[in-house]
Amino acid sequence: MGPHRVNIINLLNLIASRGEQLEYQESAPVNVANELVNQWFDDFYHPADEQFASQFSADELVLLRRFDAYYNERLALLPDSLDGLLGNRAWYEVMAYAGGVLDACRWRGIEARYESPEG
């Protein structure tokens, strides 16, 4: 599985899961609320990049574009802490939308992995 696909699938699963978000906060010395935003908007979602786009079907790209727009519309409403996020209606809407994308693409619960150099 290509790196862009791995990153998007794993991040959507993280966004959709309260439990995974809490585990991430416990295990990483970072602000998870910021990471969830930065990973999507800065690090992983690059639809104009040809290599990125080549790792998804046309239907998947449409779903990702719609999720991106939905998430972006709610950014200003999101607190800057995981505790704040988990008490925020807009965040639960983003989480639910991410879950819908996961279900539509049959990615929910998948732990995507990078291809090994051996094949």
Stockholm file with secondary structure:
# STOCKHOLM 1.0

chainA/1-119         MGPHRVNIINLLNLIASRGEQLEYQESAPVNVANELVNQWFDDFYHPADEQFASQFSADELVLLRRFDAYYNERLALLPDSLDGLLGNRAWYEVMAYAGGVLDACRWRGIEARYESPEG
#=GR chainA/1-119 SS CCHHHHHHHHHHHHHHCHHHHHHHHHHSSSCHHHHHHHIIIIIICCTTSHHHHHTSCHHHHHHHHHHHHHHHHHGGGCCSSHHHHTTCHHHHHHHHHHHHHHHHHTCTTCCCCCCCTTC
#=GC SS_cons         CCHHHHHHHHHHHHHHCHHHHHHHHHHSSSCHHHHHHHIIIIIICCTTSHHHHHTSCHHHHHHHHHHHHHHHHHGGGCCSSHHHHTTCHHHHHHHHHHHHHHHHHTCTTCCCCCCCTTC
//
